[in-house]
């Protein structure tokens, strides 16, 4: 899936930040700047490493995750408006280098068009 094309087609201003082969980070919006990390997985198992969490939490912008199952094209969207949240706390309370998003993503399944509508608000 070409996220850049989707953002351009929907007139969403963005700047891509180089990060990783399976993780893309985009800085969106001018009114309410926002970082979105796009993570790909061959199934519905998504994980985030401590380095990415550290990067996102130390930016001025709020952040969210667009999780994409490459095989069946399921999509999930998690938005974190506060820097202190359950994901950050999970890293703070453990010495783990990676944390799985787990079953919580199942409550955040959205269609592509609905995710793009959310992103237009930035």
C-alpha positions as CSV (number, residue, x, y, z in Angstrom):
1,X,0.0,0.0,0.0
2,X,1.4,3.4,-1.0
3,X,0.6,5.7,2.0
4,X,2.2,8.7,0.3
5,X,-0.1,8.4,-2.6
6,X,-3.2,8.1,-0.3
7,X,-2.1,11.2,1.6
8,X,-1.5,13.2,-1.6
9,X,-4.8,12.0,-3.2
10,X,-6.6,13.3,-0.1
11,X,-4.8,16.7,0.0
12,X,-3.1,15.9,3.3
13,X,0.2,17.8,3.8
14,X,3.0,15.5,5.1
15,X,6.7,15.0,5.4
16,X,8.1,11.5,5.5
17,X,10.7,10.9,8.2
18,X,13.0,8.0,7.3
19,X,12.9,5.3,10.0
20,X,12.7,1.6,9.1
21,X,11.8,-0.7,6.2
22,X,8.5,-1.9,7.9
23,X,7.8,1.4,9.7
24,X,7.1,4.7,8.1
25,X,6.7,7.9,10.0
26,X,4.9,11.0,8.6
27,X,4.6,14.4,10.1
28,X,1.2,15.7,9.2
29,X,-0.7,19.0,9.5
30,X,0.0,22.6,10.1
31,X,-2.8,23.6,12.5
32,X,-2.3,20.7,14.8
33,X,1.0,19.0,13.9
34,X,0.9,15.2,14.3
35,X,3.2,12.3,13.8
36,X,1.8,9.1,12.5
37,X,3.7,5.9,12.5
38,X,2.6,3.3,9.9
39,X,3.5,-0.2,10.9
40,X,3.1,-3.2,8.6
41,X,2.7,-6.8,9.6
42,X,1.9,-10.1,7.8
43,X,-0.9,-10.7,10.4
44,X,-2.7,-8.9,13.2
45,X,0.4,-9.0,15.5
46,X,2.0,-5.6,15.9
47,X,4.8,-4.5,18.1
48,X,6.7,-1.4,18.9
49,X,10.2,-1.1,20.0
50,X,11.6,1.1,22.8
51,X,13.6,3.2,20.3
52,X,10.5,4.2,18.2
53,X,8.5,4.9,21.4
54,X,11.3,7.1,22.7
55,X,11.5,9.0,19.3
56,X,7.7,9.6,19.2
57,X,7.3,10.6,22.8
58,X,10.2,13.1,22.6
59,X,8.6,15.0,19.7
60,X,6.5,18.1,20.3
61,X,3.6,16.6,18.2
62,X,1.1,14.1,19.4
63,X,1.3,10.7,17.7
64,X,-0.8,7.9,16.4
65,X,-0.3,4.5,14.8
66,X,-1.8,3.2,11.6
67,X,-1.4,-0.6,11.7
68,X,-1.7,-2.5,8.4
69,X,-2.1,-6.2,8.0
70,X,-0.4,-6.8,4.7
71,X,-2.0,-10.1,3.9
72,X,-5.7,-9.3,4.4
73,X,-5.5,-5.5,4.4
74,X,-7.0,-5.1,7.8
75,X,-6.3,-1.6,9.3
76,X,-6.2,-0.3,12.8
77,X,-5.8,3.2,14.1
78,X,-4.6,4.1,17.6
79,X,-4.3,7.8,18.5
80,X,-2.4,9.0,21.6
81,X,-3.3,12.6,22.4
82,X,-1.5,12.6,25.8
83,X,2.2,11.8,26.1
84,X,1.5,9.8,29.2
85,X,-0.6,6.8,28.1
86,X,-0.8,3.1,28.5
87,X,1.8,2.4,25.9
88,X,4.4,4.8,27.3
89,X,3.7,3.4,30.8
90,X,4.2,-0.1,29.6
91,X,7.8,0.8,28.6
92,X,8.4,2.8,31.8
93,X,7.3,-0.1,34.0
94,X,9.4,-2.8,32.2
95,X,12.8,-3.4,30.8
96,X,11.4,-4.9,27.6
97,X,12.8,-3.7,24.3
98,X,9.6,-4.5,22.4
99,X,5.9,-4.4,23.4
100,X,3.0,-5.9,21.5
101,X,-0.1,-3.9,20.9
102,X,-2.1,-7.0,21.7
103,X,-5.9,-7.4,21.6
104,X,-6.5,-3.7,22.1
105,X,-6.1,-3.1,18.4
106,X,-9.1,-5.2,17.6
107,X,-11.3,-2.4,19.1
108,X,-9.7,0.1,16.8
109,X,-10.3,-1.5,13.4
110,X,-11.2,1.2,10.8
111,X,-11.6,1.4,7.1
112,X,-9.0,3.3,5.1
113,X,-11.4,6.1,4.2
114,X,-12.2,6.6,7.9
115,X,-8.5,6.8,8.8
116,X,-7.9,9.4,6.1
117,X,-10.9,11.5,7.3
118,X,-9.3,11.5,10.8
119,X,-5.9,12.6,9.3
120,X,-7.5,15.4,7.3
121,X,-8.3,17.1,10.7
122,X,-4.7,17.8,11.2
